[in-house]
Amino acid sequence: MFTATPINRCSMPPVPVVAGSIKHYALQHNQPLALAWLQVQAVILFDRSSSMDERDAPGKLTRFELAVSELAKLQAQCPGRIAIVQFNDECSFQPGGVPDKPAGTTDLAGALELVKRKNMDSPGMRIIVISDGEPDDASAALATAKKFANRIDVVYC
């Protein structure tokens, strides 16, 4: 992992960037993030809720550590092809590929709605959820998921 330093160092802190992320791809190819987005083939909804901080995953890892490990594998397999949308009680796009630490609740339905509203579910786009499977409202999440024509894969942590 390396850190991208903005041109105007006074305006914002450095942003962590993981090899294989969209931001890394854009930097490597000296292109704007918007052009790098055209290479995306999968959107990952990454659960960063408080429950991901439980230390009950194999190898005595937290669910979050396991999820980050699985995310890194996907980014290595498909460099520059994966968009990360992290969610808890809020959603945000993470072009650098580095999810924030666990906090808050698990609004999976809201994350799915964001992907749908922003047209990130274009034909052929893979949708992958990395989560511990404990959404705030499972029936709302399933109802929103049914609106997708795309298959939604789940990596359970």
Secondary structure, DSSP 8 states (H G I E B T S, - for coil): -EEE--SSTTTS--EEE-TTSHHHHHHHTT--HHHHHTT--EEEEEE-SGGGG-S-BGGGB-HHHHHHHHHHHHHHHSTT-EEEEEESSSEEE-TTS------S---HHHHHHHHHHTT---TT-EEEEEE-S--S-HHHHHHHHTT-SS-EEEEE-
